[in-house]
Amino acid sequence: MKVRRVAEVGAGCSGLTCVKACLDEGLEPVCFESSDDIGGLWRFKVMTPRGRTLHFENFVLKIF
Protein backbone atom coordinates (compact mmCIF):
# COMPACT_ATOMS: atom_id res chain seq x y z
CA MET A 1 0.00 0.00 0.00
CA LYS A 2 1.28 3.47 -0.90
CA VAL A 3 1.81 5.88 2.02
CA ARG A 4 -0.22 9.07 1.67
CA ARG A 5 1.64 12.33 2.15
CA VAL A 6 -0.16 15.21 3.85
CA ALA A 7 0.90 18.88 3.72
CA GLU A 8 0.53 20.71 7.01
CA VAL A 9 1.13 24.48 7.18
CA GLY A 10 2.52 25.93 10.40
CA ALA A 11 4.46 24.33 13.24
CA GLY A 12 2.61 25.98 16.09
CA CYS A 13 0.58 24.19 18.75
CA SER A 14 -2.21 23.13 16.37
CA GLY A 15 0.15 22.29 13.53
CA LEU A 16 2.25 19.98 15.69
CA THR A 17 -0.93 18.32 16.98
CA CYS A 18 -1.99 17.77 13.36
CA VAL A 19 1.39 16.20 12.54
CA LYS A 20 1.01 13.81 15.50
CA ALA A 21 -2.53 12.85 14.43
CA CYS A 22 -1.32 12.15 10.88
CA LEU A 23 1.48 9.94 12.18
CA ASP A 24 -1.00 8.05 14.38
CA GLU A 25 -3.11 7.35 11.27
CA GLY A 26 -0.15 6.04 9.29
CA LEU A 27 0.12 9.11 7.06
CA GLU A 28 3.33 10.90 6.12
CA PRO A 29 2.96 14.56 7.18
CA VAL A 30 5.17 17.27 5.66
CA CYS A 31 5.13 20.39 7.82
CA PHE A 32 5.83 23.82 6.30
CA GLU A 33 6.90 26.56 8.73
CA SER A 34 7.89 30.10 7.71
CA SER A 35 10.03 30.86 10.77
CA ASP A 36 13.31 29.32 11.87
CA ASP A 37 11.79 27.43 14.82
CA ILE A 38 8.69 25.52 15.86
CA GLY A 39 6.17 26.62 18.49
CA GLY A 40 4.24 29.46 16.88
CA LEU A 41 2.84 31.90 19.46
CA TRP A 42 4.24 29.74 22.28
CA ARG A 43 7.83 30.31 21.15
CA PHE A 44 9.32 32.62 23.76
CA LYS A 45 11.99 35.06 22.61
CA VAL A 46 11.91 37.85 25.24
CA MET A 47 14.41 37.21 28.03
CA THR A 48 14.30 38.73 31.52
CA PRO A 49 17.43 39.90 33.35
CA ARG A 50 17.38 36.58 35.26
CA GLY A 51 17.51 34.61 32.00
CA ARG A 52 13.87 33.50 32.10
CA THR A 53 11.47 33.92 29.22
CA LEU A 54 8.33 36.03 29.16
CA HIS A 55 5.27 35.21 27.07
CA PHE A 56 4.21 38.85 26.81
CA GLU A 57 6.83 41.54 26.38
CA ASN A 58 5.01 44.11 28.55
CA PHE A 59 3.46 41.68 31.05
CA VAL A 60 3.97 42.59 34.71
CA LEU A 61 2.90 40.29 37.54
CA LYS A 62 2.08 41.96 40.84
CA ILE A 63 1.85 39.76 43.90
CA PHE A 64 0.48 41.31 47.08
N, C-alpha and C positions, 0 to 999 in steps of 0.2 A: 504494500500500500504506500502511496506517495504521501510524504509529510506536507501538510498545508502551511504555507508561510503567511503570517499576519503582520501587517504594518501597524505600529502603535506610535502615535505622535505625543511626545512629552514624557519626560522621566521624573515627573513629580509624584506625589502620593498616589493619585488615581492611576497614573500611567504605570507605575511599578506594580500596583495591584492588578492591573490588566495583564501585564506580562506574566505575573505569577499564575493567574487564572488560565491563560493560554497554555502555559507549560503543564499545568494540571490536566488539561484536556488533550495533551499530546500534540499540540500545535507548535509551530516554530515562530515565535514572535521576533520581530525586528523593530527595535525601539529607536526613534529619531528624536534627538534632543538638540536644541539650538545653542544651549550654553555649554560650558566646559565641565559641568558637574551635574550629578543627579540630585533630586530633592525638591526642585521647584521652589514654592514659597517657603518651605521648611528648611531651606539651605541657609544657614546663618553665616553672615559675613562680617557683621559689626562686632568688634572686640572691645571689651571693657578694659580699664587699666589693670585689672586682676587677671586678664587673659581668658575671661569667660565670654561666651557669646550672648548677644541680645537678639530677640526676635524682632523687636521694634526699635528703630534707631532712637526715637525720642520717648521711649517708655520709661517711666519712673515709678518705682514701687515704694510706697510709704507704709511703714509698719508702725503702729502706735502702741 
